[in-house]
Structures are given as structure tokens and as C-alpha cells.
Amino acid sequence: MNEKKKTIRVNLNKQPTIICKACKNKYWKPLVKIKVVSPLLSGFGLRTYAMQQYFECINCGSVISIESLDDKGIEIEPYDERVNNGERYKK
């Protein structure tokens, strides 16, 4: 079988942006919390480490988790072609 793989190209400029609920900032830095998993729970009989990813607002320091990104409480700035193309709103 000769199947071609399709490459999906996503224009990130046309995707919504997550904004900080506290200060309306759009920029975040990644954080990682490292958890220790007991040898009894790891399945390997050895102590294991697991990472949880978080994001910190670079303006006010608010922290959100990956899990909360699926929450309805996160504010998302929708894509607006007029703004993202550098044009101003015309009234």
C-alpha cells in the first residue's frame, strides 16, 4: 500500500490567544512542577518522577495549568483578521 501522509498546516496567527484573567496580558512563560511517584504506584518498583506543566503570566505572575486550559473559565481572545493584519477598527 502506497499511502501519502497529509501534512496539516495550521496558521497560528489565525488561532485564538489565551489571555490572563487578572491583567489581560497575552504572554506566558512555562513552569514545571515535579512530583515524586511512589515505587508502589509507579509500576516499575522504583521511585519515579512526573512533571506537570503550568504557565505563569509574565505581567502579573498568575499561574494556570494545562488542565485549566480546557476549562470554560479561561479567557480567550478570538482571532480578528482586522486586528491581526495590523489594521485598526474603522467606525
N, C-alpha and C positions, 0 to 999 in steps of 0.2 A: 504494500500500500504506500503510495506516494502522497502524503498529506502535507499541504503547506500550512505552516503556522502563521496565523494572523497576528500582526503587531498592532496593538491598540495604542493610539497616541492620545494622550489627554492634555489639553491646553490648561495648565494650572491657572493661568491668568483669567480664565473664564469660570473658575470654580469659586464657591463661596469661601469666605475667610472667617475663622473663629475669632471673636473679639472678647476682651476681658470685660466681665460684667461690672467690675468695680470701677474701672477707669476708662473703658472704651478703647484701650490700646490694642493693636493688631499684632504685636511682636512678642514672641515667647522664646525662652531658652529651655533645652531639655534637662531634666533631672532624672536620676535613677535612685530608687530605694532598693537596697539589697536585703533580702530576707534569708534566714537560715532555716533549712528544712531538715527536720529530724531524720536520722537514719531509719527509723521505723516507718516513716511516711514516704521516703524517697524511692523505695522500690529497688534500691541498689545495696542497701545495708550500710551506706556511707552518708555522712553529713553532706548535704548539697546546698547550693546557693541559688536563689531565684531572684530575678530582677523585675521590678515594677517600674514602668515609665510614667513620669509626670512632666508637666510643663509649667514653668514659672513666668509670669508676666514680667517683662524687663522694666516696666514702668513702675508698678506698684507692689510687685512681689507676690501677688495672688497665685496660688498653685491649683492646677486642675490635673485630674488623672485621665488616662486613656479611657477608662470605663465611663467617666462622666461625659466624654465627647459624644456618646450615644444618647445622653440624657437630653430631655427637652429643655432643661434649664440653661443650657449653653447658648449664648447669643451668637448668631451667625450673620455676618454681613453678606447679603446676597450680591451676586455679580451684577454689575450695572455697566453695560457697554459704554455708555456715555461718560462715566467717570473713569473707567479703566483705560479708555483710549485717550485720556488727557483732556477731554472736552469738559467744559463747565455746563451745569444745568442752564438751559435757556428758558426764561419765563416770558 
